[in-house]
């Protein structure tokens, strides 16, 4: 019976942690670099330079390109949305990964509700640029009490936009949560019932993501560090330095001490 030889899997869209664990098990030499991507989720593989199915014994090294998520410094052309419905702008924000848009609703007796009055930026701008958009709430007389929707687990942007569109003010509180994703709503106060425009206030408790306790990274192997970071949605940056006492490939220092409490998305420099 002919023994089946190990071949390289297809790691496209797999997590970088999966690659590191596999490479360690198979004694496979790898390296990886990061590139921005609008299409591949952050931390997942965009490409590999050796075809899947290649026999491992024939491979010297595999290089992987990992998604760093969208590039928020990328320039886009921002359309003039003045005079249009807010929904058109929301669709544009989503498709173009704008992450710093401040939407302000104000009473306006002449302009229909949800119509954009003005925007602070038009034309070329970065995705991360602050863009302030003023939107009509309509006349004061046109507003009426609403039954508060269940906002739990909604994105912060969507929850606050819902309140703004209905003339309801809000206050933000932040807490760690093991069950609600970062920047999603854990709870509201009140949780339900009738709220009145221009007088009611809703307190939104927002998730900071999981409360993460930093292990002793300095004494861990690189594959275990990458695996831990991936599981906890922690970002890693690696710097290489010469050191007369520490062997090649071993860790000199880590930017977060053991037992520090950090939030998801924290960047740790190794």
N, C-alpha and C positions, 0 to 999 in steps of 0.2 A: 504494500500500500504506500503510495507516494504521499509524503508529509506536505501539507499545505503551508506555503511560506507566508510570513506576515507581510501585509501590504499597508501602505499609508492610507488612512481614512480621509474622507472629505470633511474638512473642518470649517468650511464656509458657513457663516452664520452661527457657529458654535462659540462658546465662551472661551476666552484666552486661558482661563483656569483649566479647562478640559485639555487643552493642548499641553500645558506645562505638566500636568499629572501624567498624561500619556507618554510624553517625551521622557520623563523620569523613569517610568516603568520599562520602556523599550530601549533605554540608553541612547536616545536619539538626540543628536546635536541640533538645537534650534536657535533662532534669534527672531525678534519681532520689533516692529516699529509701529508708530501710531499715525493715522491720517484722519482728517475730518471727513465725516460722511453724513449726508442728509437721509440716506436710505438704509444704512445698517446701524442697528442699535449700538450704543456706546459699549465698548468692552468685548464686542463680538468680532469674529474674523471676517475681513473683507476679501482677502485673497491669500493663496499660498503658492510658492514658486515651484513646487514639485507636484505633479499630477496625482490625484487620488488613485490608488490601485498600484502605484509603484512599489516594487519589492523593497522592503526596508534595508536589506543588506546592500542594495545598490545606491543607497542615499548617503551622502557625506554630511549634508546639512539641509534643513528646511527653514526658509524665511517666511514669516507671516506678517501681514499687514492687518492691524487691529483698528477698529473704528474708535475715534475719539469723540464721536457725536458731532452735531452740527457746529460749524465754525461761526460763532456769533460776531466775529469781526468782519465777516464777509459783507461786501457792499451789495445793496439791492436798490432798485428804483421804486420809490414809494409813490404810488398813484395819489392824485388829489381826490380825496373822498368827500370833500365838502359838498353838502347838498344831497348826499346819498344815505341810504339806511345803514345803521351800524352793523347789520349782519354781513354786509359786503366787506367791511373792514375786518371783522372777526375772521371771516374765511381767508382773507389775505394774510392776516397775522399767523394763522395756523399753517398755511402752505409755505410761508416764507420764514418761519422760525424766528419771528420777532419776539424778543423777551423782555422789553422794557417800555411797554406801551401803557401810559397812564390815561385812563378814560374817566372823564369828569362830566357828570350830568348836571344841568342847571335849568331852572325854570325859564321858559321862554314863551311869551304870549303870541308871537308871530310864527314861530317855526314848529312844525308838527313833531310830535314825540318820536324819539329814536332817529331823528335826522341829524347828521353831523353838521355842527355849526362852523367849527374851525379845527385845523390841525397845525401843530407847531413846525412840522418838518414835511417837505415835499421834495421829490426828486431823489438824487443819490444820497444814501445814508447807510450806516452800518446796522446790522440786525440788532446790535446791543445798544444803539443810540436811544436816548430818552426821547420819546414822542408823546406829546400831550395832545389829547383829542377831546374837544368839548362837544357835548351832545345835548340836544334839546330834551327836556323832561316834559315838554308841553306846558300848558297853563296850570296854575295851582288848582283851579276849579275842576280840572279834568282828572285829578288824582283821586283815588278812592282806596279804602283799606283792602288788603289782600290776605288770603290764607297762605301762610308761610309754607313753602315747599320743603320737603326733606332734603337738606343739603349735605347730609353725611356722605362721606367718601367722594364728594365732587372735588374737582380741581379748584384751588384757591381762586384762580382767574375767573372761572365760570361762576363760582358762588358769589363773588363780589360783584360781578357784572349783573347777575340776576337782581341783587339788592339795589344796585345803582339804578337799573332800568325801572325799578318800582319806587324810587325815591326814599328808600330805607337806608339810614346810616348804619354803620357797623364799627366794631372794634375787634382787633386781632389779638389772640393769645396763642402762644406756641408751646407745645408739649411733645415729648418723645412718645412714640407709639410703636408697638410690635405688630400691629394688625393693619394700620392705615398707612398708605404710602406717603412719602414726603410731599409736602405742599398740597395735601388733600385735607378735607375737613373731617375732624374727629367728631365734633358735636357743635350744636348751636344753643344759645340761650336767648330767647325761648326756643324750645325744640319744635314747636308747632303753634297753631292758633293764628288769630288775626293780628296783623301788624299794620300800622298806619303811616302813610307817607309823610315825611318831613317832621315826624314827632317820635316814632318808635326807633329803637336801636337794637340791633342784633349783635351778640357777642359770638364771634367765630373762633373756635379752638382749632388750630392748624397743626398738622403733624410735622415734626422735625425728622420723621423717620425713626428707625430703631435707635435705642440707646446702645451704643457700641463700646464695649470695654476693650481697650487695646491690650493684646497679649505681649509677651516679651519677644518682640519682632527681631531684636538684635541677635538672639540665639536660635532663631528659626532658619530652616533651609529656604532658599528662594522659592521653590515650587509651593511650599506650604504658605509662604507669605502671599504669593499671587492668588492662591486658592482662597485664603481667608479674606483677602481684599475683594475678590469677586463675589463671594457669598454675602458680604456685608455692604456691597455697593460703595466701597472706599476706593479712591483713586491713588495710584502710585506714581511717583516720579523717581527715576534712578539717575544718580550722578556717579561718575567714576573718578577716583582720586588715587594718587600714589600714596603709599604708606610703608614706612620702613619696617614696621613690626607685624602688620597684619597681612596674611597670605592673600594671594591673588584670588578674587572671587568671593572673599569673605566680607561681611558687613562691618563697616567702620562706625557708622552712627545712623540713628533713626530720629526723625523730627518729632515723633510722639512717644512719650514715655509709657512704660508698662502701667496698666490700670487707669490711664487717662480715659475719660468718657468723651466720646466724639459722636458727631452726627453723620448720617449718610452723606456721601458726596465730599467728605473731607479729603484733602490731598495730603498724603504722607510721603515725605522725601526720604528715600533710602540711599 
